[in-house]
Protein backbone atom coordinates (compact mmCIF):
# COMPACT_ATOMS: atom_id res chain seq x y z
CA UNK A 1 0.00 0.00 0.00
CA UNK A 2 1.12 3.55 -0.73
CA UNK A 3 -0.18 4.78 2.65
CA UNK A 4 2.52 2.82 4.47
CA UNK A 5 5.26 4.62 2.53
CA UNK A 6 3.60 8.00 3.10
CA UNK A 7 3.38 7.34 6.84
CA UNK A 8 7.04 6.32 6.93
CA UNK A 9 8.08 9.50 5.09
CA UNK A 10 5.91 11.67 7.36
CA UNK A 11 7.35 9.95 10.45
CA UNK A 12 10.91 10.51 9.24
CA UNK A 13 10.17 14.18 8.46
CA UNK A 14 8.11 15.10 11.52
CA UNK A 15 9.98 12.96 14.07
CA UNK A 16 13.09 15.20 14.12
CA UNK A 17 10.92 18.34 13.96
CA UNK A 18 8.98 17.24 17.05
CA UNK A 19 12.24 16.56 18.88
CA UNK A 20 13.54 20.03 17.96
CA UNK A 21 10.36 21.75 19.13
CA UNK A 22 10.50 19.81 22.41
CA UNK A 23 14.10 20.94 22.90
CA UNK A 24 13.10 24.55 22.21
CA UNK A 25 10.25 24.32 24.74
CA UNK A 26 12.66 22.89 27.33
CA UNK A 27 15.12 25.72 26.65
CA UNK A 28 12.38 28.32 27.13
CA UNK A 29 11.31 26.68 30.39
CA UNK A 30 14.87 26.60 31.73
CA UNK A 31 15.43 30.25 30.72
CA UNK A 32 12.28 31.33 32.59
CA UNK A 33 13.35 29.36 35.67
CA UNK A 34 16.84 30.87 35.70
CA UNK A 35 15.70 34.46 35.23
C-alpha positions in Angstrom: 0.0 0.0 0.0 1.1 3.6 -0.7 -0.2 4.8 2.6 2.5 2.8 4.5 5.3 4.6 2.5 3.6 8.0 3.1 3.4 7.3 6.8 7.0 6.3 6.9 8.1 9.5 5.1 5.9 11.7 7.4 7.4 10.0 10.4 10.9 10.5 9.2 10.2 14.2 8.5 8.1 15.1 11.5 10.0 13.0 14.1 13.1 15.2 14.1 10.9 18.3 14.0 9.0 17.2 17.1 12.2 16.6 18.9 13.5 20.0 18.0 10.4 21.7 19.1 10.5 19.8 22.4 14.1 20.9 22.9 13.1 24.6 22.2 10.3 24.3 24.7 12.7 22.9 27.3 15.1 25.7 26.7 12.4 28.3 27.1 11.3 26.7 30.4 14.9 26.6 31.7 15.4 30.2 30.7 12.3 31.3 32.6 13.3 29.4 35.7 16.8 30.9 35.7 15.7 34.5 35.2 
